[in-house]
Amino acid sequence: MTIGKYIGGVAAVITRRVDGRYLLLQRSPHKDYAQSIWEPVTGRLEQGEGFIDALYREVREETGLSIQPSLILGTTHFYRGSKLPENELIGVVFLCQPVEQDFIHLNPEHTRYLWVTANEAWNILKDSNLSTQWTRRVIQRAEQVRQLADSRLIDIFHQEGFELG
């Protein structure tokens, strides 16, 4: 069995704290796989690179942003095309926030970007292809985590006697 050069991957689901919007990037129509789909930042680990280092590098390369990872949303199985070992890798999906303003500098891998609410993302991510459905699932997971954190924060405020609103 042939082992591919890349064995691990990362994804960064980037959300702004101020309004809860998620960053989606549209892949170039000239890419070899998943042309024109909407996705979060994704990428492969380089030889000898760790997941966190790859996360920061990929976000910087694809968007120009500096980010702060908040938590690990989960692990994932990335694949590209036919079911060959060199096309598959295991990865980690991180929930992150940008640490500076929203100025995005796209590299040639992507043609557009959008900051969207979860509902807007679900309306955009309707295609049945596997890549789009994967993106839909990670946004859904991020939204569930965000809502859980918000409800826990409200519970903490109530326990401490703080008034909201």
C-alpha positions as CSV (number, residue, x, y, z in Angstrom):
1,M,0.0,0.0,0.0
2,T,1.3,3.4,-1.0
3,I,1.3,6.1,1.7
4,G,0.8,9.7,0.5
5,K,3.1,12.6,1.3
6,Y,0.4,14.2,3.4
7,I,-1.1,12.3,6.3
8,G,-2.9,15.0,8.3
9,G,-5.1,18.0,7.7
10,V,-6.6,20.9,9.5
11,A,-9.8,23.0,9.1
12,A,-10.5,26.4,10.6
13,V,-14.1,27.3,11.2
14,I,-13.6,31.1,11.7
15,T,-16.3,33.0,13.5
16,R,-16.5,36.6,14.6
17,R,-17.4,37.0,18.3
18,V,-19.1,40.4,17.6
19,D,-21.9,39.0,15.3
20,G,-21.4,35.2,15.2
21,R,-20.8,35.2,11.4
22,Y,-18.8,32.4,9.8
23,L,-16.2,32.9,7.1
24,L,-16.8,30.9,3.9
25,L,-14.3,30.8,1.0
26,Q,-15.2,29.8,-2.5
27,R,-12.7,27.6,-4.2
28,S,-11.3,28.6,-7.5
29,P,-13.0,27.0,-10.6
30,H,-9.5,26.1,-11.7
31,K,-8.7,23.8,-8.8
32,D,-8.2,20.1,-9.4
33,Y,-10.9,19.1,-6.9
34,A,-14.1,20.6,-5.5
35,Q,-14.1,23.5,-7.9
36,S,-16.2,26.6,-6.9
37,I,-17.5,25.0,-3.7
38,W,-17.8,27.0,-0.4
39,E,-15.6,25.9,2.4
40,P,-13.9,27.0,5.6
41,V,-10.1,27.2,5.6
42,T,-8.7,23.7,5.0
43,G,-5.2,22.4,4.4
44,R,-2.7,19.7,4.8
45,L,0.1,19.3,7.3
46,E,3.5,19.7,5.7
47,Q,6.1,17.0,6.6
48,G,7.2,17.4,10.2
49,E,4.5,20.1,11.0
50,G,2.1,19.8,13.9
51,F,-1.6,20.5,13.8
52,I,-1.5,23.9,15.5
53,D,1.4,25.1,13.3
54,A,-0.5,24.0,10.2
55,L,-3.6,25.7,11.4
56,Y,-1.9,29.1,11.8
57,R,0.0,28.7,8.5
58,E,-3.1,27.6,6.4
59,V,-5.3,30.4,7.8
60,R,-2.5,33.0,7.0
61,E,-1.9,31.6,3.5
62,E,-5.6,31.4,2.6
63,T,-6.9,34.5,4.2
64,G,-4.1,36.7,5.6
65,L,-5.8,36.6,9.0
66,S,-4.3,36.0,12.4
67,I,-6.6,33.8,14.5
68,Q,-7.0,32.6,18.0
69,P,-8.2,28.9,18.2
70,S,-11.0,28.5,20.8
71,L,-11.5,24.8,20.8
72,I,-11.4,21.6,18.7
73,L,-14.7,21.0,17.0
74,G,-13.8,17.5,16.2
75,T,-11.7,15.2,14.1
76,T,-12.5,14.5,10.4
77,H,-11.6,12.4,7.5
78,F,-10.6,14.5,4.5
79,Y,-10.5,13.0,1.0
80,R,-9.9,14.3,-2.5
81,G,-11.3,12.4,-5.3
82,S,-10.9,8.6,-5.8
83,K,-10.4,6.3,-2.8
84,L,-6.6,6.1,-2.8
85,P,-4.4,6.3,0.3
86,E,-2.6,9.4,-1.2
87,N,-6.0,11.2,-1.5
88,E,-7.1,10.7,2.1
89,L,-6.0,12.1,5.5
90,I,-7.2,12.4,9.0
91,G,-7.6,15.9,10.4
92,V,-8.6,18.2,13.2
93,V,-11.3,20.9,12.9
94,F,-10.8,24.0,15.0
95,L,-13.2,26.8,15.9
96,C,-11.3,30.1,15.7
97,Q,-11.8,33.8,16.0
98,P,-9.9,36.5,14.0
99,V,-7.7,38.6,16.3
100,E,-7.7,41.7,14.0
101,Q,-10.1,43.4,11.6
102,D,-11.9,41.5,8.8
103,F,-9.5,42.4,6.0
104,I,-9.2,39.2,4.0
105,H,-6.4,38.7,1.5
106,L,-7.3,35.6,-0.6
107,N,-4.6,33.5,-2.3
108,P,-5.3,32.1,-5.8
109,E,-6.9,28.9,-4.3
110,H,-10.1,30.9,-3.6
111,T,-12.0,33.5,-5.6
112,R,-14.5,35.0,-3.1
113,Y,-15.3,35.1,0.6
114,L,-18.4,35.8,2.6
115,W,-19.1,36.4,6.3
116,V,-22.4,34.6,6.9
117,T,-24.8,33.6,9.7
118,A,-25.5,29.9,10.2
119,N,-28.8,30.2,8.4
120,E,-27.2,32.0,5.5
121,A,-24.5,29.3,5.4
122,W,-27.2,26.5,5.3
123,N,-28.9,28.3,2.4
124,I,-25.6,28.5,0.5
125,L,-24.6,25.0,1.3
126,K,-27.4,23.1,-0.4
127,D,-25.5,21.1,-3.0
128,S,-25.5,17.4,-2.4
129,N,-21.8,16.9,-3.1
130,L,-19.7,15.4,-0.3
131,S,-17.5,18.5,0.2
132,T,-20.4,20.9,0.5
133,Q,-22.2,18.5,2.9
134,W,-19.0,18.2,5.0
135,T,-18.8,22.1,5.2
136,R,-22.5,22.2,6.2
137,R,-21.9,19.7,9.0
138,V,-18.9,21.6,10.5
139,I,-20.8,24.9,10.5
140,Q,-23.7,23.1,12.1
141,R,-21.4,21.7,14.8
142,A,-19.8,25.1,15.4
143,E,-23.3,26.7,15.7
144,Q,-24.3,24.0,18.2
145,V,-21.2,24.7,20.3
146,R,-21.7,28.4,20.1
147,Q,-25.4,28.1,21.2
148,L,-24.4,25.8,24.1
149,A,-21.7,28.2,25.2
150,D,-24.2,31.1,25.1
151,S,-26.8,29.2,27.1
152,R,-24.2,28.1,29.7
153,L,-23.0,31.8,30.0
154,I,-26.6,32.8,30.6
155,D,-26.9,30.1,33.2
156,I,-23.7,31.3,34.9
157,F,-25.0,34.9,35.0
158,H,-28.3,33.8,36.5
159,Q,-26.5,31.7,39.2
160,E,-24.3,34.7,40.1
161,G,-27.3,37.1,40.3
162,F,-26.4,39.2,37.2
163,E,-29.2,40.9,35.3
164,L,-29.2,40.4,31.5
165,G,-30.6,43.1,29.1
